[in-house]
């Protein structure tokens, strides 16, 4: 944004244009781009998800609206827009109306600090990572508002579960991100992305290729999936148990807004993951002259979509986990693991030479994982013996 | 590996194989694009019954004998026999309705049809926008050609065609015999056309080990000896009916005395449209054989192995003991026959 402003000011064509106009133009252009590009990706991600799930289940997926179902997102949008908007009689009208709005806003705000390419970032906040965690947690507010205002026991149950889940997974997720901040020495997402540049083909310096980085990556992806309530962590909406959880009582476009918020949060989290662990826009050829930014943007979106694809793939494979397993996993396995991971990152920083540090931290983390999965495993209940039934 | 989550990755591998395999391997993409693609239904699959016609829809095989209507467990068939302008039965249905919302696709109508006229279809696209009249199939909807039958069920249809052809050949050979037999019949109540249970009497011997119940055996014996189809019965029925028409006027005018046996051709009750009470009133002063005949359903369906006249004569002559063979007449006829026989002191 600032760069755009400087660019416009320095350009002789706009010399006659007042500064304030240039400023507002440089504000509006990134916002417009974010609002145009990411919802478009969202729309086609829904199509990709449905197609991929179909293929996983030996089906074709949507293919009726346009060739290969290419217009399916538009049809879905038109359908949801024209549907009746039902508000339960006993609902708290204002909160019920506000909840889907609150659900979307933080998800969109997250894109403000994601660098798409070198210098291509809407706002270069120097506390970018902190901003991400502060904003992404706000989505739980929307879930709880929606569940509470619906005055429906399933909605409230879903909302309660959502709160428990998001609060639990927030902690290991933040701790998983701490190692990246430690390594990059900055909270700025741009600085983190820059710290992963260089090396062979701009690849080898990605944090995911450090032992602590890999563990942090896995922990962060798990946390991000839980945060955005994706399978297998879709306990808040668990349609087979509590119908649709917090959005049971939502219909029409409010329901669509909830979906939009959830998907955008998943996209943003994938973008943050790509930035923090997978090197962001760094990749072969992103330091070329003139077209480097384009190559960087390509790598960024390729990484983002790969993460999204893995999330879809997981959704098509794993079953939903139970509430007690969900919380037990967060507190007994992920949290200790992320603390050990912080320790490993510190060790890595101080041990020289680096190959030795690599091996030491890898062994440390592997032992920690073995121990924690044993200790933190869910208690096995003895098989019950029946006196008469057998 | 269990605690390390190895099973999770095994699952991921399975779904990945499905995902990528679906682009190369037809077995991994089993979905059928229904309106454009259809799976060929197996030959023996069945949905609802239809009526077979030969060559033209006028040459339908159904003679409106109502056996299927009687036998249908959920009672989804409704038949009205067609008549010409004189009110004479034409041995074909005027109305033939099947309520497919009631039909349970049991195929019993096909099993009982002596004329191979009703068969099971395999057309499953029967959705309609209503639950009532829309789901009732009428005669024009039901009539389908024998070619269609051959198309949907080649094996079964070939067997049926072969059987009908064989019967037609027998009929042409046998044709003089029933005609001769039919002629003297009106003159006096002769013994039954063929003692049905005795194989020696008929020229067509049903093997002893053939899988038939005694009733079926009796019916088949009668059916074969009568020439193999309703065609031979038609002249008799028509003749008797037309004589009946003429005789009706003076019969009602001049109260024929009971002692004098009325001309056998004079059978005013031979009309499936009349009720049991009306028919019995018409035959009130007649000999036993006529009364028995009036108790029949008057469809000449040959389900008993005779036409209505022949069955009544056989009972009266004592050669036929079974009083429950009249399928279209149902229990009403059976109980009336029993009552008549009791009144006559024969049971």
Interface residues (C-beta under 8 A of the other chain):
Chain A: X52 X54 X55 X56 X57 X58 X59 X60 X313 X314 X316 X317 X318 X369 X370 X373 X374 X377
Chain B: X3 X4 X5 X8 X11 X12 X14 X15 X16 X18 X19 X22 X23 X28 X29 X30 X31 X33
